Amino acid sequence: MLTRKQYDLLVFIHERTQRDGVSPSFDEMKEALDLRSKSGIHRLITALEERGFIRRLAHRARAIEVVRLPENMGSARPRRGFTPTLVSENPSPKAEPSRGGPVRSGGLEVPIVGRIAAGAPIEAIQRADSTIQAPPSMLASGAEHYALEVRGDSMIDAGIFDGDIVVIRRQNSAETGEIVVALIDDHEATLKRLRRQSGGRIALEAANPAYEARIFGADQVRIQGRLVGLIRTY
């Protein structure tokens, strides 16, 4: 069985290949499915390949062959410009941090307060601009939580990919080995694994061998919260 986005992508590839004689580019796939990054397309392509619906042809650009189609192929067509599941296109600036807020559709509302770097530095956390539904089991009773959209690939070996939404429990301390939101020198926010070293130094470690750990003095780093969950849309 395919997910909705896997199905949409398969139909899109099939129809474009039938029309143009060549499979669409990753950029065209990303635009058709309204995804924020090509990493999401890579995951969908891999899933379709593993399920035997497509085959990638080696040493050829834009070479994806549709091997088979789902039985219900005729019942639907790809959706164009549908709204992403996680982030609303209509910001809600008045959203407040969740302390166990109203239950809707089996989840609790958590504000998405901005983007967080898992790689190169980006701007620090901004105000809430939308909300996401998180399962109650992900949130600690009485604690404050917020969500961030991940940008970058430095935490991929921890299963955190570009475009994922991470749910953070707000706190100003963390144990060695925990994945945290760290604010560096009061202007750079990053998502990394915390390691405490001798002399009060703090190491912020990536989960990708392409990135080196960064070492800071204790007065340079402020813990903004600890990772408690991850939400991904396919």
N, C-alpha and C positions, 0 to 999 in steps of 0.2 A: 504494500500500500504506500502511496506517495503522499507527502504533505502537500498543502495547497500551493506553496511556492515551488516545490519540486515539479508539480504538475504544470503550473504556469510556465516554468522555464522550458520544460520538455516540449510543450505545445508551441511556444515561441520559436525555439530552435527548429522544430519540424516545419512550421509554416514559412519561416524565413528561408530555410534551405530549399524548400519546394519552390519558392518564388524567385530566389536569387541564384540558386545553384551553389551557394556557399553558406556555411554556418555564420551566424552573426558574431560580431566581436564581443569581447567581455564588456566593453563600455556600452555597447548597444543592449546587452543583456541586463546590465546594471540599471540602465535608464528605463527599460521596459518593465522591470520589476520594482522600480523606485527604491533601490537599495542604496545605502550611503557609501559602500566601498566594494571593490572587486573581491575582497576576501570572502564576502557572503556568496558571491557567484562561484568562487572556487569550491566552497563547501557544498553547494547545491550540485555542481557538476560532478564532484567526487561521489556524492550520494547516488546520483543517477547512474553513474558508471558502475558502482558497486552493485546496484540492483539490476544491472543488465539492460538498461534502457538505451544507453548511448555507448559509443566507443570513441576514444580519442586516438587519432592517427598520428603516429610519430613522424617528426621531421617535416611537418607541414603546418603552415600558419592557418589559423582559423579552421582547423580540420576536425570537426566533431560529426560523427555519423550516428544517426538515430537508428538503433538496432530494432527496437520494437516500441509499440505504443500501448498505453493502457486500454483495457476493454471499453471503458466509458469515454473514449476520446471524443466522440461526437456530441457529448452532453454539455461541453463548456468550451470557452475560448479564453485566451490569456486576458487578464485584467490589465488595463492601461491606467497608470497613474493612481493606483489605489493607495490609501493612507497607511503608512507603516503602523504596525501593531503597537510599538512601544512608545513612540514619541508623537505627541499631538502636533499638528501643524498650526493649531490655534492656541498660542501660549496662554497660560493662566497665571499671571504675575502674582496673584494673591494667594497662591498655594502655600500652605504652611507645613513645616516639618511634621511628619507623622509620629504620634505617640500611641499608635493603635487606633487609627482613625476609622471612618465609617466603612462598613463591609459592603462591597458591591461585587457581584459576580464571583463570590467566593474568595475575594482578596481584599487587602487593605491598601489604601492610597498612600503612596510614597512620592514626595516631590522629586523631580529630576532637576537638579540645581546647576547643571552645566556639563562640561566635558572635562575629562581627566586624562593626563598623558600617561601612556604606557609605552614610552619611547622618548622622543625628543620633547623638550619642555614646551608647554603651552600655558595659556593664561590660567591664573588661579581660579578657584571655584567662584561662580557667579550666583545671582539670585535664582530662585526657582522659576521655571518657565513652563512647566507641564508636570503631569503626574503619571505614575505607572501603578498598576495593580500588582501587589506582591502577595504571595501566599502567607497566611498568618503564621505558619510554622517557621518561616524565615525570620520573623521579627520577634525580638525579646519584649516581653510585656513591660510597659512603663518606660522603655528606652526610646530615644529619639533616633530616627533613621532618615536617610536621604539616598538618592540614586544619582549615578553619574554615567554618562556615555563615554566609553573607552575610545581613545584615539592612540594608535600605535601598536607595535607588535612585540614589545619587550617582555610581556608576560604570557606568551603563547604556550610555553612549557608548563604553565600552571593552569592551562585550559581557558585563558582569558584572551579573546581575540578582538581585533579592531571592529568597532561597531556594537560590541556587547554592552549591556547595561549592568553595572555592578550596584548592589545594594550595600550601603555602608551604615553601620551602627556608630552614631556620633559618640566619640570619647576622646580624651586627651592623653591617653596612655595605652601601651600595648606591650605584649610579651615578645621576646625574641622568636623569630620564625613566623610571626603573623603577617599577613598582607594588609597594608595600611594605606590610607591617604595621608601623605606627608606634605606639609607646606614648608618650602625651603626659602629661607631669608624673606619670609612674609610676602612672596610674590609668585613663586613657582609651585604649582601643585602637581604631585605625581603619585602613581599607584605602584608600590614596590613592596618587597618583603623586607621586614625590619630585622636587623642584626645589631645587637649592642656589643660594643667592643671595649677593651680596657681604656682607661683614661676618660671615660664618659663619651667616647666617640660613637657615632651612629653610622652604620652601613646600610644603604638602601640598595637591595640586590634585585636585579632583573631575573626573569625566568626565561632567558634566551641567551645562548652562548655568544651571540653577536654583540651583547652589551656588557660592559664592565660594571662592577659595583661602584657606587659613589660613596665616598666617606665624608662625613661632616662633623663639626663640633656639635655638642649637645645644644648650644644656644642658637644654632642655625636651623634646627628642625623642630616643627611643632606637629604633633599627631592630631589629625582632624577626624579620625574615625578608623574603624576596623572592618574589613570585608566580611560580610555574613552571607552573601548570596549573589547569584548571577542569573540574569534573564537574557535569553537569546531567541531571536526570531529567525526562522528558516523560510 
